[in-house]
Amino acid sequence: MITQSIQAVLFAVAMILSWMVLPTPANSKDPFTEILATAETLAQLRRGGFVLYLRHGYTDNSKPDHVPHVDLKDCSTQRPLTETGQLLVAHVGHAIRQADIPVGTVYVSPLCRTKETADHAFPDKIYKVDPDLIYTANMTREQKVPVIARTRQLLSTPVEQGSNRLLVSHAPNLMDLIGYFPKEGTLVIFRPLGPSGFDYVASITPLLWPELLK
């Protein structure tokens, strides 16, 4: 059972986001339809074989990325997580462990806010920094090509049973790939299909965890 304090935190941060709406994909007449996970979804995740995509926590928009001079080795040139963002992803990681969802290999965007998200959500986990998971919002169409291709590859490559692959990355990347802009701290679930690509299964927003863990 998730603790009352965690429930309160997740409820508070979810209220902050409640005014936000999902944007309409640029090349689609219809907006992406977000599917919320259920208890059965958790049961499937416990058996493994899925790819999980976690968007980083809340960031401080008063300190934007120093485009085009972002230094991946200097976090002061990048938009950082807020304290609330750190707390949010820490509770998301805690909820994933409470749900007994196995996490195998973790791939993380090279930006500080995603590495920090992984550090807070999975403090005991060693992750792989993948340069081709970097934030796409400030890229040209040509620059996005390898990032979208790498994300598609990681979402499509089969995962052995008993484990789930985890990507910690950014909302614009998924928007470019499938027309979905998840909120901060949302865990997006995909079923890898190998050469056939992948299927979007469901999402677990921060507010949903207390309900799923009852």
C-alpha positions in Angstrom: 0.0 0.0 0.0 1.3 3.4 -0.9 1.7 5.7 2.2 -0.6 8.6 2.9 2.3 11.1 2.6 3.1 9.8 -0.9 -0.5 10.0 -1.9 -0.6 13.6 -0.8 2.5 14.6 -2.7 1.3 12.9 -5.9 -2.1 14.5 -5.6 -0.6 17.9 -5.1 1.7 17.7 -8.1 -1.0 16.3 -10.3 -3.2 19.3 -9.5 -0.4 21.6 -10.7 -0.6 19.8 -14.1 -4.3 19.5 -14.3 -4.6 22.6 -16.5 -2.4 21.2 -19.2 -3.8 19.5 -22.3 -2.1 17.2 -24.8 -1.2 19.0 -28.1 -2.4 17.8 -31.4 0.2 15.9 -33.5 1.4 18.1 -36.4 0.7 15.5 -39.0 -2.5 14.1 -37.7 -6.2 15.2 -37.9 -6.9 13.7 -34.5 -5.0 14.2 -31.2 -3.2 11.3 -29.6 -5.4 9.3 -27.2 -3.8 8.7 -23.8 -4.8 5.3 -22.3 -4.5 5.0 -18.5 -3.0 1.9 -17.1 -5.1 -0.5 -14.9 -4.3 -3.2 -12.3 -4.1 -5.7 -15.2 -1.4 -3.5 -16.8 0.7 -3.8 -13.7 0.3 -7.5 -13.7 1.6 -7.7 -17.2 4.5 -5.4 -16.3 5.5 -7.7 -13.5 6.0 -10.5 -16.0 8.3 -8.2 -18.1 8.9 -7.9 -21.8 7.9 -4.2 -22.1 9.7 -0.9 -22.7 9.0 1.9 -20.2 9.5 5.6 -21.1 9.7 8.0 -18.2 9.6 11.7 -18.8 11.8 13.7 -16.4 10.4 15.7 -13.5 9.3 19.3 -13.3 11.9 21.8 -14.4 12.7 25.5 -13.7 11.6 27.3 -16.8 13.2 30.5 -15.5 16.6 28.9 -16.3 16.2 27.7 -20.0 18.8 25.7 -21.9 21.5 27.9 -23.3 20.7 27.0 -26.9 22.8 26.7 -29.0 25.6 26.6 -26.4 24.4 23.8 -24.2 27.3 22.1 -22.6 26.4 18.5 -21.6 29.2 18.5 -19.0 27.9 21.8 -17.4 24.5 21.6 -15.8 24.4 25.4 -15.4 23.9 25.6 -19.1 20.7 23.5 -18.9 17.2 23.8 -17.5 17.3 22.0 -14.1 14.8 20.0 -12.1 13.0 21.8 -9.4 12.9 20.4 -5.9 9.3 19.4 -6.5 10.5 17.7 -9.7 13.1 15.8 -7.8 10.5 14.7 -5.2 8.0 13.7 -7.9 10.4 11.3 -9.7 11.6 9.9 -6.4 8.1 8.9 -5.6 7.5 7.6 -9.1 10.5 5.3 -8.7 9.3 4.3 -5.2 5.9 3.4 -6.7 7.5 1.3 -9.5 9.4 -0.7 -6.8 6.2 -1.0 -4.7 4.4 -2.4 -7.7 7.1 -5.0 -8.1 7.8 -4.0 -11.7 11.2 -5.3 -12.7 13.5 -2.8 -14.4 16.5 -4.1 -16.3 18.7 -1.9 -18.6 18.1 1.9 -18.2 18.9 4.3 -21.0 19.1 8.0 -20.2 19.2 11.2 -22.3 22.6 13.0 -21.8 20.9 16.2 -20.4 21.3 16.8 -16.6 17.6 16.9 -15.9 17.2 13.3 -17.2 20.3 12.0 -15.5 19.1 13.6 -12.3 15.6 12.1 -12.8 17.2 8.6 -13.0 19.4 9.3 -9.9 16.3 10.3 -7.8 14.0 7.6 -9.2 16.4 4.7 -9.1 19.3 5.7 -6.8 20.8 2.2 -6.8 20.5 1.7 -10.5 23.4 2.1 -12.9 22.2 3.6 -16.2 23.6 4.1 -19.7 23.7 7.6 -21.1 22.6 7.5 -24.7 23.4 10.6 -26.7 20.7 9.8 -29.2 17.9 10.2 -26.6 18.7 13.9 -26.3 16.0 16.6 -26.3 14.6 17.3 -29.8 12.7 20.5 -29.3 15.5 22.8 -30.4 16.6 20.6 -33.4 16.1 20.9 -37.1 14.2 18.2 -38.9 17.5 16.7 -40.1 19.0 16.7 -36.6 16.0 14.9 -35.2 16.4 11.9 -37.6 19.0 9.9 -35.6 17.2 10.6 -32.3 13.8 9.5 -33.5 15.4 6.4 -35.1 17.2 5.4 -31.9 14.1 5.9 -29.8 12.1 3.8 -32.3 14.8 1.1 -32.1 14.8 1.0 -28.3 11.0 0.8 -28.2 10.9 -2.0 -30.8 13.7 -4.3 -29.7 12.3 -7.2 -27.8 12.9 -7.5 -24.0 13.4 -10.8 -22.3 10.6 -12.0 -19.9 11.2 -11.1 -16.3 12.6 -7.6 -17.1 11.5 -4.3 -18.6 13.7 -1.8 -20.5 13.5 1.8 -19.2 14.2 5.0 -21.1 14.4 8.3 -19.3 14.0 11.1 -21.8 11.8 14.0 -22.9 8.3 14.7 -24.0 9.1 16.4 -27.4 10.9 13.2 -28.5 7.7 11.1 -28.1 5.7 14.0 -29.7 8.0 13.7 -32.8 7.7 9.9 -32.9 4.0 9.2 -32.1 2.3 12.6 -31.5 2.2 12.2 -27.7 3.4 14.8 -25.2 3.3 13.2 -21.8 3.2 15.2 -18.6 6.2 15.3 -16.3 6.8 12.1 -14.3 4.5 10.1 -16.6 5.5 6.5 -17.3 4.6 5.4 -20.8 4.3 1.7 -21.6 5.2 0.1 -24.9 5.1 -3.4 -26.2 8.1 -4.1 -28.5 7.3 -6.0 -31.7 10.8 -6.3 -33.2 10.8 -5.6 -37.0 7.1 -4.7 -36.8 7.8 -1.8 -34.5 6.0 -1.3 -31.2 2.5 -0.8 -29.7 1.6 1.9 -27.3 0.0 0.1 -24.3 -0.9 2.7 -21.6 0.4 5.5 -19.4 0.8 5.9 -15.7 0.5 9.5 -14.7 1.7 10.6 -11.2 -1.8 10.9 -9.9 -2.7 7.3 -11.0 -0.1 5.5 -8.8 -2.1 5.6 -5.5 -5.1 4.1 -7.3 -3.1 1.4 -8.9 -1.3 0.5 -5.7 -4.4 0.1 -3.5 
